[in-house]
Amino acid sequence: MKGSMTTDLGVITIEPEVVAKYAGTVAVECFGIVGMAAVSMKDGLVKLLKKESLTHGIQVEISEDNKITINFHVIVSYGVSISVVCENLVSNVKYRVEEFTGMEVDEINIYVEGVRVID
């Protein structure tokens, strides 16, 4: 569902894809996040996505009352604390997406799909 707000000048409608792209950009800026992951249900394989396909590792749902739920499938750096990286990801994404959209982020779910050693 699309998010929409009514203003004095008209209606603003935001596609979930726009929120997903912005959230993905914010996520890869976070320390410890290597990138988004695409999971093949058929093979059980996890693939690191290129920057152009960030939104494939992110699902965004916008409820009737304009509350956003974001699901991230991420690959983290080897040797980092996953809980600290996830807390950082949640706080950065929540703040920046709320500022960007003007809507409340209700829930952020993070699925760590893999670990990658960075040179």
Residue pairs with C-beta under 8 A, 6 or more apart in sequence:
1 16
1 61
1 62
1 63
1 64
2 13
2 14
2 15
2 16
2 62
3 13
3 14
3 16
3 19
3 62
3 66
3 68
3 101
3 103
4 11
4 12
4 13
4 14
4 66
5 11
5 12
5 66
5 102
5 103
6 12
14 62
14 101
14 103
16 60
16 61
16 62
17 55
17 60
19 60
19 62
19 68
19 70
19 97
19 100
19 101
20 54
20 55
20 58
20 59
20 60
20 70
21 54
21 55
22 96
22 97
22 100
23 58
23 60
23 70
23 72
23 93
23 96
23 97
24 36
24 54
24 55
24 57
24 58
25 54
26 92
26 93
26 96
26 97
27 33
27 36
27 54
27 58
27 72
27 74
27 89
27 92
27 93
28 35
28 36
28 51
28 54
29 92
30 85
30 88
30 89
30 92
31 80
31 85
31 88
32 76
32 77
32 80
32 81
32 82
32 84
32 85
32 88
33 74
33 75
33 76
33 77
33 85
33 89
34 48
34 74
34 75
34 76
34 77
34 116
34 118
35 48
35 49
35 51
35 54
35 57
35 74
35 75
36 48
36 49
36 53
36 54
36 55
36 56
36 57
36 58
36 72
36 73
36 74
36 75
37 46
37 47
37 48
37 49
37 57
37 73
37 74
37 75
37 113
37 114
38 46
38 47
38 49
38 53
38 56
38 57
38 73
39 45
39 46
39 47
39 73
39 113
40 46
40 47
46 75
46 113
46 114
48 75
48 114
48 116
49 56
49 57
57 72
57 73
57 74
58 70
58 71
58 72
58 73
59 70
59 71
60 68
60 69
60 70
60 71
61 68
61 69
62 68
62 69
62 103
63 69
63 106
66 103
66 104
67 103
67 104
67 105
67 106
68 97
68 101
68 103
68 104
68 105
68 106
69 105
69 106
69 107
69 108
69 109
70 93
70 97
70 105
70 107
70 108
70 109
71 108
71 109
71 110
71 111
72 89
72 93
72 108
72 109
72 110
72 111
73 111
73 113
74 89
74 110
74 111
74 112
74 113
75 112
75 113
75 114
75 115
75 116
76 82
76 85
76 112
76 114
76 115
76 116
77 85
77 115
77 116
77 117
77 118
78 115
78 116
78 117
78 118
82 112
86 110
86 112
89 108
89 110
90 108
90 110
93 105
93 108
94 105
94 108
97 105
98 104
98 105
